Amino acid sequence: MQMNVVITTRFEAVHAWYNCPYDDVSYLCYPHRHVFYVTMKFKVSDNRNREMEFIRLKNKVDVFIESAWKNKDLGDVSCEDMCRRLMNAFHPVYVSVFEDNENGVELMAD
């Protein structure tokens, strides 16, 4: 059995897929706004003492996001890029980034 601490957060930003090859969603070539929803899971031991305090962890992730993407214009940064960057910075077992809490990307540690 595996126990995870889970945090969620969200932030608003603008990005674009400048080289979008699909005519039916060609508007993605232009900057557009999303609320990005982030979920991260961190493996912990099954014990009564909280190994990771999830409020403090969420605050660290929020500070990272604010610093990494402070101007709210992500350029061509994708959900995939955000997942990789969060995975590298925090080493969770799982991270997801969803646009408007509808469609997105999941990344799981090996």
C-alpha positions in Angstrom: 0.0 0.0 0.0 1.3 3.5 -0.8 0.2 6.6 0.9 0.6 10.0 -0.8 0.3 13.6 0.4 -1.7 15.5 -2.2 -1.8 19.2 -2.9 -3.7 21.1 -5.5 -3.4 24.7 -6.6 -4.4 26.9 -9.5 -3.1 30.0 -11.3 -4.2 32.1 -14.2 -1.9 32.7 -17.2 -1.7 33.2 -20.9 0.1 30.9 -23.4 0.1 30.0 -27.0 0.9 27.1 -29.3 2.6 29.1 -32.0 3.2 26.2 -34.4 -0.2 24.5 -34.0 -0.7 22.4 -37.1 -4.4 21.8 -36.8 -6.8 24.1 -38.7 -9.8 23.3 -36.4 -8.0 24.7 -33.4 -5.8 27.3 -35.1 -6.8 29.8 -32.5 -4.3 28.1 -30.2 -1.6 29.9 -32.2 -2.6 33.1 -30.5 -2.1 34.0 -26.8 -5.2 32.8 -24.8 -6.0 32.7 -21.2 -6.5 29.6 -19.0 -6.8 28.8 -15.3 -4.2 26.1 -14.8 -5.0 23.5 -12.2 -2.1 21.7 -10.7 -2.2 18.5 -8.6 0.9 16.9 -7.1 1.3 13.7 -5.1 4.2 12.9 -2.7 4.9 9.5 -1.3 5.0 9.3 2.4 5.2 6.5 5.0 2.1 5.2 6.6 2.5 6.6 10.1 0.6 9.0 12.4 3.2 11.7 12.2 2.8 13.8 9.1 6.0 13.5 7.2 5.1 16.4 4.9 2.8 19.2 6.0 0.7 19.7 3.0 -0.3 23.3 3.6 3.4 24.2 3.8 4.1 22.2 0.7 1.3 23.9 -1.2 2.7 27.2 -0.2 6.1 26.3 -1.5 4.6 25.2 -4.8 2.6 28.5 -5.0 5.8 30.5 -4.5 7.6 28.5 -7.1 4.8 29.0 -9.6 4.6 32.7 -8.9 8.4 33.0 -9.3 8.7 30.8 -12.4 5.7 32.3 -14.3 5.4 35.6 -12.5 4.5 37.7 -15.5 1.5 35.4 -16.3 2.5 35.3 -19.9 3.9 31.8 -20.4 4.7 32.3 -24.1 4.8 28.8 -25.7 5.1 26.9 -22.4 2.8 23.9 -22.5 1.1 21.8 -19.8 3.8 19.2 -20.6 6.5 21.7 -19.9 4.9 22.8 -16.7 4.6 19.2 -15.5 8.3 18.5 -16.2 9.4 21.7 -14.5 7.3 20.9 -11.4 8.5 17.3 -11.3 12.2 18.4 -11.5 11.8 21.1 -8.8 9.8 19.1 -6.2 10.3 15.4 -7.1 6.7 14.2 -6.5 5.5 10.8 -7.6 2.7 12.4 -9.7 2.0 15.8 -11.2 -0.8 17.0 -13.4 -1.6 20.3 -15.1 -5.0 20.9 -16.5 -6.3 23.8 -18.5 -9.6 25.1 -17.0 -9.9 21.9 -15.1 -10.9 20.1 -18.3 -8.0 18.8 -20.4 -4.4 18.4 -19.4 -1.3 16.3 -18.8 -0.2 13.8 -16.2 3.3 12.9 -15.4 4.3 10.0 -13.1 7.7 9.3 -11.7 9.4 6.1 -12.8 
